Amino acid sequence: MPIYTKEDAQALLKKVLSYSKAEECEVSLGGSEGGNIRYALNAVSTAGDVSTVGLAVTSVYGKKAGTATIDEFDDAALERVVRRSEELAQLAPENPEYMPMLGPSDFPESITYNANTAAMTPSSRAEMVGKSLEVTKAANLNAAGYLENSTGFSAVMNSKGLFAYNKSSDVTFSVTTRNEAGTASGYAARGYTDVSKLDTYTATKIAASKANGSLGARAIEPGKYTVILEPVAATYMLENMFRFDARSAEEGRSFLSKKGGGTRLGEQLVDPKVTIYSDPFNPDLPSSTWTGDGLPREKTMWIDKGVVKNLSYSRYWAEKKGVKPLPGPGNIIMEGGDATIEDLIKSTERGILVSRLWYIRMVDPQSLLLTGLTRDGTFYIENGKIKFPVKNFRFNESPIIMLNNLEALGKQERSISVESYRSYLIPPMKIRDFTFSSLSDAV
Amino acid sequence: MRRRDFIYLSGIGAGAMMLPSLSGLGKSIDPMQALETVDPRIKKELADAGLNAAKADGASYADVRIGRYLNQFVITRENRVLNVANTESYGVGIRVIANGCWGFAATNEVTKEGIAKTAKRAVAVAKANAKIGGAPVQLAPQKGYGEVSWKTPIEKNAFEVPIKEKVDLLLSANAAAMEGGANFVNSLLFAVNEQKYFASTDGSYIDQDVHRLYPTFNVTKIDSAKGAFESRRSLSAPVGMGYEYLTPLASETIQGITPRYKKRYNMLEDIKFATKQAGEKLSAKSVEPGKYDLVLDPSHLWLTIHESVGHPTELDRVLGYEANFAGTSFLTLDKWKSGDFHFGSKNVNIVGDKTQVGSLGAVGYDDEGVKCKKWDIIKDGILVNYQAIRDQAHIIGLNESQGCCYAQSWQDVQFQRMPNVSLQPGKAQLSVDDMIKNVEKGIYIVGDGSFSIDQQRYNFQFGGQLFYEIKDGKIAGMLNDVAYQANTQEFWNSCVQVCDDRDYRLGGSFNDGKGQPSQSSAVSHGSSTTRFNGVNVINTKRKIG
C-alpha cells in the first residue's frame, strides 16, 4: 500500500513515536506510485511501473541527531528502527547548526492531489502515447517522447506534537518530432496536476508544426537580437535564478550579494514589469502547504515590480540573524500580461522567436551568466511576421540582464523545465539585446 | 575495527532532509550494515523465481537484477561536519521481452513471491506496449556464463575506513584553506559500493562488487569591497578505486604550475594551492577574446572528450532513441560506413574501454550480462566504431554487444551508457614543458569548469578552473573570464600534439545524465596533455546592477 490516507499515516506515526525514549523524535512516512512510458522512432522503447514506501525516524539528544529508515512496518521492525536512530544519535557529534523541532501547527489542506492522475495505468499511458503517434505517423515524422505520472504522499509527526500530511499527483509529457532526413525538428512539453487537461494529440500537433516550419533553416549572423522566448524556453533560462537564498547572499557569494557587503534586498534588481511569487493555492500550480522541517508555506512575494522583496532564511540562519525563518519557493509564479505569442510577434520589427533552449550551464555565478543553445524551432521575425526558420545559436546571457532588457510579457502558462522537469507558471517574453555568440549546425 | 569507531559521527543532522539531493539514493542505514553481503546462492534462488515467472507468462527473454546500492557521504564546511549519511537501496529490477517488446518493473520486496509478482508486472507492461506496434526487439546472441563473479581491484574498502578518519582528513583540509585566507570552504567525500547480481534466461548468474570513490572540495575567496568572489575546485578525480586513492605518493604526482594527480591524490597539498589560486583569480587579467592555441591538461580535457566524443558516438543517440531529451548525433551511420570520416587529425586515437583499472566505468560484465572489453572508436582520426548494447549490435554489423549496458539502480531500466572513452597518449616522447615551449600565443587550462554542447554535439563551450597565458613559449601569468567555443570536428582536427604516456591521467564524472527518467552513470576519460591550434576564446565577464 504505497499511498496511505491521512488517518492511516497518523495512526502509524503515533505508534512509532510511542516507542521513542529520546529528547526529541521525528517520524516521517512517504510513498509514491506511478509509471512511465518512453518512445522513439514511433515505437515504445522503454516503460516502467514503480512503487515505493518508506519510514524515517530521527532521534535527538541535545544537538546530536541520528536517523534510521525502514520499509517494513510490523511492530518489532518499527521499534527496532526507533532504537537504531537513538543509538546513532548517542554516537553522533554535535551539529552546531541543529535546530530544535517545531510544535504543532494548523496547516491548511493542499490542492495538490488529483484522482484522475492517480488512476492512470500502463494501458492509459499507452493509449495517450498512441494518440501522439497518430499525429506523427500521419505527418510522416518520427516521434520521440516521454510520459510520466506519479502520485505520492508524505506525512511527518514529532514528539513536540507536530503533524502534517500531504498527497500530490503530477503528470508530464514531452515530445520531439523529426523528419526522416534529420533536417527538421519540433518540440512540445506539458505538465499538469490533473491528467484530464493533458492532450497529447494537440501537443504533438504543435511539435509537428514546429518541425515542418523549421525545414530549410538559414544561417544568420550571431549577435545581439530582440528575442521572443516561448514559456518552455523562458522557464529553463529563469529556473537558474529562482534561489532567493539569504545565507549565500549575506556571505557574499551570490548574484544577490551587494558590493561592499549585504544583499540586494529592497533594491530594484530587474525591470518593473517583473513580479515573481510563490502561492501554494494557485489552482494551476499548487504546492504543499508545509515544508519538511515543519514551517508553513504561505504566499510569498520574491520580486515585486522588479524589486527584491524577500530572501529565504533557513531556521538556523534566521536565528543567527535575528529574523523570521522563511522557506524557499515551493512553486514559482511569474505574472504576465494578456498578449499571445502572435501579438508579441506582431509588435516586433526584427527579432528571433525561440521555441526551446537546451543544455544551459552556469558560466559565472556572480553575474549569473549562462550559456546554452536554441533548439527545435528558431525563427526570424521581420515587420511583425515570421519570415523564415534560422539555424540554432549558442547564447551567453544572464537572466538578470535579460529581465532588465524586458520589452513585453505575454499570457502566463504552466510550463515545465526541460532539464529538471519541475513545473512553473511563466509567461512568454520579449527581450531586447539578447546575446547570441555563435552558430550551431545542430537540428 | 571497533563498531563504535565505525559509526562515530554517523547520522548527523536532520536525517533524510539533510541528504544531498541525488536521485536513487535510497534509505539511510547503520554503516555497519554496509559490510554485510547477501549470499549469492540466495540471490540465485530469488532470481530464478523471477525468470521462471516471466517465462511462464510468455516472456521470450528475461533478466533479473538484484541490486544493493550503498552510498556514504561525509559533508563538511569550514570547521564543522554538516552531515554524515549512509544510504542503502536494495531491490530487484526485472526486464523482459514479450510479444517482441520490452517491459520493465521493479520492487523492493526481495522475496520469491515479490519477485515473481514483479516479473508478471513486467510482462504485462511489455504486452500493453506491444499493442502500439514497432519493430520487434532483436537481441545479439549471448552465451550464458554460468555462475561467475567480479570485484573492483581495491586495496582498501572505503566503507571499512572509520568515519572519524574521513572527517579528520576533510577538516584538516578545510583548516589549511582557512589558514591560507579562504572565506569559505566546502569538502565532501563520497563512497559508492554497488553489489549487483545479474541473472538471465541465457543462463548467466553474475555476482559483482563495484567500488568507487570521490573526494572533492571547493575553496572560495571574497573581495567584498569589489563585490567579487572566486572559487577553485579540487583537481581530484572520481575513481573506481578504494580508499588507497587518498594516500599521497610522490611518484603519482605531476609537478608543474600546480600539482596534478594520477592514481593517488594529495588533498592537503591541492587545497593549499587552491586557496592561493582562488586569491590570484580575484586579481587575474581578464582575457582578450580571440584565437589562441590551447594546451589542455587531462584534468580539463576529460570533460571535452566526454561531451564531444563520448556522447556523439553513443549508438542510441545516433539512431534517434534519445531525440526527445539528450538529443541525436552528428556522427550519423553514413559517416561511419564511408570509412573515411575525418573526425580528428591523425593524432587522435580514441578507445572505448570498460576494463581500465581504476576507472569509473570498469566492471567485469555490463548490466545485461555481457563481458566487458576495449575497442577503437576513432583510429588515426577516422570514425571506426560506436558504443552498442545487445539490441543495437546488429545495426552496426556486430554479432555481439560491446558491453555498454547500465542502470543506475535496481529500480531503473538498463540502457546504453557510455564506457570509459579515452584519448590515447602520443607515441613520440613529449613533456608538457616541451609542448608549451613551442606555443607563441596560447592558454594553458587546468581543471574543468562550465560546459555546454548542442543536441547533435557540433557546437560546444567550455570553461575551466585555472587559465594561464602562454606568450612566446613561456607562462606569462594567470588569466580569468576564459571560455572556448568550437565545432567538434574542427576542434579535433586542430589537435596537433599529444604528450606521451608519462602524463596520462584519468578524469571523470559520477553524474553523467541521460534517459527519461534521467539516470546518472559514472564514467572516466583518460588523456595526456594535448595541444589544439587556433581555438576561439571568448571573455565571459558581465556586470549586473
Interface residues (C-beta under 8 A of the other chain):
Chain A: E26 S28 G35 N36 I37 R38 Y39 A40 L41 N42 A43 V44 S45 T46 A47 G48 D49 V50 S51 T52 G54 A56 V57 T58 A65 G66 T67 A68 T69 I70 D71 R84 S85 E87 L88 A89 L91 A92 P93 N95 P96 E97 Y98 P122 S123 A126 V129 G130 L133 N142 A144 G145 Y146 E148 S174 V175 T176 R178 G182 S185 Y187 E251 G252 R253 F255 S257 K258 K259 G260 G261 R264 E267 L269 G292 D293 W358 Y359 I360 R361 M362 V363 D364 P365 Q366 S367 L368 L369 T371 G372 L373 R375 N392 R394 N396 S398 I400 I401 N404 V418 S437 S438 L439 S440 D441 A442 V443
Chain B: R4 I7 Y8 L9 S10 G11 I12 G13 A14 G15 A16 M17 K27 S28 I29 D30 R80 V81 L82 V84 C101 W102 G103 F104 A105 A106 T107 N108 R121 A124 V125 A126 A128 N129 K131 I132 G133 G134 A135 N183 F184 T220 I222 S224 A225 K226 G227 A228 F229 S231 L319 G320 Y321 E322 A323 N324 F325 G327 T328 F330 T332 Q411 D412 V413 F415 S450 F451 S452 I453 D454 Q455 Q456 R457 Y458 N459 Q461 G463 D481 A483 Q485 N487 G515 Q516 P517 N536 I538 T540 K541 R542 K543 I544 G545
